[in-house]
Amino acid sequence: MGSAGTETHNGDAIAVALKAVRDDYVLRNPKSSAQLAQAAKSMPGGNTRTVLYYDPFPLAMARGEGQHLFDVDGHRYVNFLGEYTAGIYGHTDPHIREAVQNALANGVNLSAHNTLESQLAAILCDRIPSWDMVRFTNSGTEANLVGIALAKAFTGRSKIMVFDGAYHGSVIAFAGGASPINVPHDYVVATYNDPQGARELIAQHKDDLAAVLIEPMLGASGCIPADKEFLQVLREETEKVGAVLIFDEVMTSRLSAGGRQALLGIMPDITTAGKYLGGGMSFGAVGGRADIMGLMDPGNPKGIPHPGTFNNNVITMAAGIAGLTKVYTADVAVALTKRGDRMRDGLNALAREKNVAVQFTGLGSLMNMHPAVEPVKTPQQALGCDGRLRDLFFFHLIEEGIYQARRGLVALMLPVQQEDIDHYLAASGRFFDRYGDLLKG
């Protein structure tokens, strides 16, 4: 009875604290509120991208510069969200801007092969170890759809193994359960970071299994890294049964020039990617072994088609080339990963010092806040946290001039300076002090 009473009291206190910060948020942001009301006249709920919506209304940004965002009410924020990992170059990188301007000057929508697509393809195949060849798409979602199609065509099988908590795009999502708009593949859903369970399921479905599709770190479920042993088991077992192993490195490709596969030395058959690799423009890519990718050779009489009006659009091609050759070089990737590791270590040390039940999971420049005592290793543990405490952290940071995802995601951008990271650490410390009684677990 005493424990339940304590939980109720604590829950009430969280609700009171959250109402207070939300009320302050409403008072400070009347123009963002008005912007949503105006947008709702022509878009459902005033929204065209679900992840950006939150109650009572989302901030409306007027412009970005470097690492900063400016909302319609005149507030400035350090952007620690980095466009959900796509905005690694910041808002106004001069190399990206010059490349886009030059591409525009030479004409857009050229209706043909161009000289830029092969340049970007060669750069990417040199960086990603598993890519003998690559094809371009317009998003990570599309890259994963194409990767699945390739695996099914290559193996002649139908089943696709995915993992609880995974997000492979808007129509291949299993974070918090299967999305109602998922494409209707024949899925086998396994438990993330459970090597024995995965081994048994692969053996059970070996005759029908076309592919195993996995994020080397769960993104949408809270930056939960896959254990190396787990990924190694997937590599070994798929080879045994002739299934295709697909790494979705749309997020984790930033961890080194060659993604997490290069750091671990585990080579998938296909890798999907996207986000920042297109220089901040709409972009996706699917690449892999030459014998698999050869199915998309239009000269192959047994090949499969892959159209797409904007697959080779000159804006994205030019921005991607500039970004990877002039900005996000291999050395810069290493440095950003180290910077993120230091930030996450600093946040976890601060939480221990303040004796609060908060942890930051992730790898390199990607991390996520969880109000939890035990190490978060599975999506179920992340879902078990009190989401209101993440909301409280989000609105607290907004007050502090820091913008990140409501779900607790941080994705560092290159322009973010050490003084910005110091500010984030200090603001987090003030959050721990301000709400310490609610963060004891």
C-alpha positions, 0 to 999 in steps of 0.5 A, a space after each residue: 500500500 505504501 509503495 503504491 501510494 508513493 507511486 501515485 504521489 510521484 505521478 501527481 508531482 510529475 503531472 503538476 511539474 509538466 503542466 507548469 512548464 507546458 503553460 510557460 511554453 504556451 505563454 512564450 510561443 504565441 506565434 508558433 501556436 498561431 502558425 499551427 492553427 493556420 496550417 490546420 486549415 489546409 493540412 490534417 492537424 497542421 502537420 505533414 510530418 508526424 514525428 515533428 508534432 507534440 502537444 500543446 503545439 510544435 515550435 515553428 522555425 523561421 530560419 537556421 544559421 550554423 548550429 542555431 535555429 530561430 523560431 517565429 517568436 524570436 527565440 534562438 536555440 542550439 540545434 541538438 537534433 540535427 534533423 534526426 541525423 540528416 543535418 550533420 552539416 548544419 544549416 548554412 555550410 558554405 561548401 554545400 551552398 556553393 555546390 547547390 548553387 553551381 548545380 542550379 546554375 547548370 540546370 535542374 531536372 536534366 531528364 538523363 544520366 548526368 556526370 554527378 551520379 557516378 562521382 557520388 557512387 564512386 565516393 560512397 563505394 570507397 567509404 562503405 566496405 560492403 558496397 561493391 555497387 550502389 543505387 540511389 533513392 530519395 529516402 532511407 525508407 525507399 532504400 529499405 524497400 528496395 533492399 527488401 525487394 532485392 533480397 526477395 528477388 535474389 533468393 526467391 524467398 518471401 519472409 523478412 526477419 525484422 526486430 522489435 523496436 526497429 524503424 526502417 522508414 515510415 512504412 517499415 516500422 516496429 517501434 512500439 509495435 507494427 505500424 498500421 501503414 506498414 507494407 504487407 511483407 511476410 515478416 518474422 519479428 524477432 527480439 533485439 539483442 537476443 542472439 539465441 532467439 534469432 538463431 532459432 528463428 532463422 533456423 525455423 524459417 530457413 527455407 522461406 527466409 529471404 533476408 534479415 533486416 536490422 539497424 546496428 543501433 536502434 534509432 527511433 526506440 532510443 539509440 540502443 546499440 546492438 551487441 557485437 555478438 548479436 550481429 555476428 550471430 546474424 552474419 553467421 546464421 544467414 550465411 548458413 541458410 542462404 538468406 541476405 543480411 541487410 544492415 540499415 545504416 541510415 543513422 549509424 553510417 555517420 559513426 565512421 567513414 564506413 559506418 558501424 560495419 567498418 568499426 565492428 568488422 562485420 560485413 552485411 550483404 546489403 547496406 541501406 543508407 541515407 540522411 546526411 550522405 546526400 548533403 542534407 538533401 532528400 536522399 537514400 541509397 542501397 548498395 551491396 555485393 555485386 552479384 546482388 546489385 547486378 539484378 538492377 542492371 537494366 541490361 540484365 534480361 532477368 533484372 528487376 526495375 528501379 525507376 525514380 524521377 529524382 534518384 539522380 537529381 543534380 541538387 542532391 548529387 552535388 551536395 553529397 559530393 561536396 559534403 563527403 569530399 570537403 566537409 565530412 571526411 574520414 578524419 572528421 567522422 572520427 572526431 565527431 564520434 569522439 566528441 559525441 562519446 565524450 558528451 554522452 560520458 559527461 552526461 552519464 557522469 553528471 547523472 551519477 553525481 546528482 544521484 538521479 535515475 537518468 541515463 544516455 544511451 547511444 554511440 558516437 554523436 547519437 544519443 538518447 535520454 532515458 529516465 531509468 535506473 537499469 541499463 537500457 539494452 532493449 526497446 521494452 526497457 525504453 518503453 517502460 520509462 515514464 515518457 512524461 519525464 522525457 517531456 519534462 526534459 524536452 520543455 526544460 531544454 526549450 527554456 534553456 535555448 536547446 532544441 532536441 527531439 521530444 523523445 530524447 534524441 540528440 544528433 550532433 551537427 558539425 557546427 556545434 561547438 564545445 561551448 554549446 555542449 558545455 551549455 547542454 551539460 549545464 542545462 541538464 545539471 539544472 534539470 537534475 537539480 530542479 526535478 531531482 525528487 522526481 528522478 529517483 527511480 
